């Protein structure tokens, strides 16, 4: 594809560019929100998702752009002479200094055009570049604004540059090339994607963040310890993989009911595998575990090591003694990231958020009443 200087810039696929900008903004917003929300609600899977999502998206963008890069690489660059109109060092204290050049490029088979570029020049070679000096440059014919100075030209072009004289080059009147700037719409679309991505994550986890219960639930006003016992385990759903495990109870059940927590934890090792957990999170009807990969040197703990007999009492203490008079939600988080096992109970209610921490035996070591 050949583009003559002075012609309009190549047409870009605006809808595709806008869609890519929106998706990039949405991924950035969702990733940042996942990191923040995951840290607040102490959800390791959500936090890890916030870290992994931009990496996966970046890899997909790289793969999607491979055909375009291959097409651009297949274009044979055009070689021409250029006259230095202006030059200015724009910073840097290393051996290579970025220099902004104002060049007038004079192709053999086209009209001269002006372009501004920034290129690193070695300090030793910097005196060789001076106004009205002649250089050898190369640029893609379909993107003439991407001019690069050829520091080691062939002998033929080196001789041409040494003998060329362009005293009458119409520098001020030549056509100017610059990379087409992104429109205002691109920034607005990316910002919209950023906001929507963040809002989507916050809405999905609003119950954990703000202590709101799902619509239609009638038991939220009474303490979780008052839930009626249930011996029915047929309404529970268990999903276990090598990386995580999830047990969800049906309506009317609670992990504070006698035997429910024991059955859920035993389901993680019922296949004979000795899994070690990085973190276990228990809510009234949902239990989630994140397992360590086999052979990982991280401490971790066996699911059966939880002080299961003490957990209902810890929840009872957190909901009655820390200033929460009408508890809405509670959450138990057990982890052993470093050192010994730590069990934390977080309770939310109209008054705010309160918590307590216990050791591996279930003995309370720290309390944080509502403020």
N, C-alpha and C positions, 0 to 999 in steps of 0.2 A: 504494500500500500504506500503510495507516494503522496505527499502533501506539499504543495508549493507554499513558500513563505507568503504571507499576506492573505492566505485562504482562511476560512473560518476553522476553528479548532475541531477535532474529531468529535462526533456525536457520541455522548455517553448514554447508556441505558438508564434513564432517570428512575423508572419504577424499580428496577433491580437494585440500584444504588440506595434508594430510599428504604426498600425492604431490608437490605443488608444493614443499613444504619439503625433501623428500628430494632432488628434482632440483636445487633451488638449492644445497643442500649439496654434492651430487656435482659440479656444475659448478665451484663454488668450490674444492673439493679438487683436482679434476683440473687446473684452471687454475694454481693455486699449484704443484702438483707439476710440471706441464709447464714452468713458468718455471725452477724450481730444477734439474730434471733436464736441461732444454735447455741451461742455462748450464754445468752440470758436464760433460756429454758433448759440448758445443760443437755442438749441433744447432740451426741457425737455424730450420728449419721447425717443430720442436717448441717452441722459444721463442716464435715468432710465434703458434703455435696457442694457447699460454697467454695471450697478450695479446688475441687476437681472440675466443676462445671466450666469455668473459663478456659482451663487447659484443653478439655474436650472440644469446646467451641473453636478455640484457636487452631487445633489440629484439623477440624473440619473445614475451616476457612482456608487453611494452607492447601489442603487437598483440592478444594473447589477452585482455587486460583491457579492450580498447576497447569491446566490447558492454556490459560491466558499468558502465563509466564513463558510457556514453551513457544507460543506464537510470537511473543515479543523477542525472545532470544533468537528465533529463526530469521528475524529481519536483519539484513546486512546493514551495518551502520555506514553512514555517508561521511567521507573525509573532506575537509575543507580548510581553508585558511581563515584566520580571524585576527582582527585588530583590537588591541587592548585600548578601550576608551577610558576606563577608570578601574582602579583597584584599591582595595582597602582591607587591611588585616582586621578581622572582627573578633579576635580573642585567641586564647590558648597560650600556654607557657611551655608546651612540650616541643619536641623537635619538629613536629608538623603543625603548621599554623593555618587555621581556616582563613581563606582570603575570598572576599567578594569581588568578582570581576564583572565589569560592564563591557561586553564584547560586541563587535560588529562582525558577523560571520559572512564571508563572501564565497558562496558555492560556485563551482565552475559552471553549473548549468542552471542557475537560478538567480533571483534577485537577492541582494544583501538584506540581512535582517539583524535586529538588535536583540540581545538576550542578556539577562543577569544570572550568574551562577555563583555558587560558593564551593570551593574545592580546597582541600588541604595541600599546602605547599611546604616542602622542607625548608627550614631556616637557611640552610646553606645555599639553596637554589633561589631563594627569594629575590636577590639582586638581579637575577636574569629576567625578571618580569618588570616591565616599565611601560608607562603610557605610550601609545602609538607603536608598541612592539608588535610583531607578527607572530602568531602561534599556529600550530596545527591542532585542529579539533575534530572530534567525531560526534555524530548525533544520529539517532534513529530518524529516518525520513518521515515517519508518521508522528513523531513526537519531537519536533525541533527544539523545544525548550530544554530538553535533556542533553545539553551540550557538555562534553567533558574534554578537558585539555589533554592532548596526547603528550606525555612527558618524554617519551622515547620514540619519536616518529621514525619511519623508514628513511634511508639516505635520500631517496628521491624527494619526499616531502620536506625533509630537513633542508635540502638545497633550495627548494621553492620558497620556504619561509625566510631563508636567509637573504634571498635575492629579491623578494617581493617588495613593492612599494605601493602603498595605497594612500597617497597624499590627498586624493580627491574622493575618498570614500564618504558617501552621504550618511554619516553616522546619525545625525539628528533626524534626517528624513526617512531613514530606513524603517521597514515594518518591524514591530516589536512582538516578540513571542514570550509568553509566560504560561506556566502550567495553569490550566483552567481551575479557578477556585471553586470550592464547594459552596453551593448556594445556602441561603439562610434556612431553607426548608430542611436541608440535611441535619443541621444542628437541632432544629425543633423536633424533627422525627426521632432523632437519637435521644433527646431529653424525654420525650413522651414514652419511648420504650423503657428508659431507665426508671421512670416513675412507676409505670405499670408493672414492671418486673418486681420492684421492691414492694409495691402494694399487694401484689398477688401472694408473695411469701408471707407477709404480715397477716393477711386475711386467712390464709390456710392455717396459721398457728395462733390465731387471736385468742383461742381458749386458753392455751398455755401462757400467753403473754399477759392477758388482762383478767384471767380468772373467770371467764364467762363459760357457761355450760351450754351444750347443744340444745337447740329449741325443743320444747316438748318434754323436757326432763322435770319431774316433779319432786325429786329427792334432793335438789341442790340446797334447800334451805336448812336441812337438818345435818347434824354432824355425821361424817362418814362412818363413825363407829356404831351408829344406831342402825345400820343396814341389817336387814333380817338375814339370818343364815340361810344358805342354800346348798343343798347337797347335789344339785344337778350340775353335772359337768358336760352334759350332752350339748349345751348351748355355746360352748367355748370353741374358738377356732385357733389352731396352732400352726405356725409356719416356721420351720427351722431350716437353716442352710449353714454352710461352713462359715459364713461371715456374720450372720445375725439370726436372732430368733424372736418371734412375736407370738404372744398369746392374747386373744381378745375374748372377753366374756360377754354373755348375752345380757339383755335387760334384767334388772332385778338382782344381778350377781355383783360381787365385790371381792377383790383380792384380800380383803380383811375377813371374809367369811372363813370359817374353820376348814382347813384342808385345801383351799383353792390355791394359795401361793405355793404350798408344797407340791401339788400336782403339776403346776405350771413349771416350776424349776426342774422337777424330775423329768419333764418332757424334753428338756434340752440334752439330757444324757441317756435317754431311754434307748437310743440306738447303739449303746455301748461305747460311744466316742467320749473321750475325756476332754471336753471343751473347757477352755479357760476364758473368762469374760474380762473385757476391758471396762465395760460399764453395763449396769442393769438399771433400768428406769421402771418404776412401778406406779401406775395410776389406778384409779378405782376399778376400771374394767379393762385396762390395757397394760401389758407387761412387755417391755422391749429389752433385748440383750444384744450387745455388740461383742463378738468373739474375737480373740486374738488368732492370727494365722498360726498354724502349727510350726513350731521351731522358732517363734519370735521370742527374743530374750526379755521383752517387757514383762513386768511382774504379773499383772493380771490376778484373777482369783477364780476358784471353782464356784459355780452357781450355788452349790450346796453349802458354801461357807458363810452365806448370809445368816445373820442372827434372826431366823424366820420367826421364832417364838416371841421376839421382842418388838417386831415391826408394828403390830397393832397397838401396843402400848405407846410406842414412840409417836404414832399418828395421833392417838388419843391425847397425849401430852401436848403435842404441837397445836392441836385444835382447841384446847381448853385453857392453856396457861400462858399463851404468848400474846394475848390481846385480840385474838380473832373470835368474836362472839357469834358470828354467823358464817362459818366456813363454807366456801363454795367449791373449791377444789383442793386437792392435796397431791403431792408427788414425792416419791421416795427415789433418791438417786444414790446408787452404790458404785464406787469405783476404787481402783487401786492403781492410779497412774504412777505414783511413786510411794515408797514406804509402805505403811499398813493400810488396811481396808478402812474406807471412810463412808459412813452412811449419813445422808442428809435428807431431812424432811422439810419440804416447803409447803406452806399453807397460804391460800389467798382468800380474801373475803372483802366485804365492803370497807373494812377498816384499812386494808392494805395487804402487805405481804410480810409473813413471819417465817422463821426457820429455826431448826436446831440441827446439830451435828452429833453423831455418836460414833464410837469406835467399833471394831469388829465383833465385840461381845454385846453390842447394843447399849452400852453405857453412855449417857449423854455427857459430852465434853464441852459443848458450846451452845448458847442460846442467843437468838437474835429476835427479840420481841418486835411487834409492829410499832412503827413510829408515827 
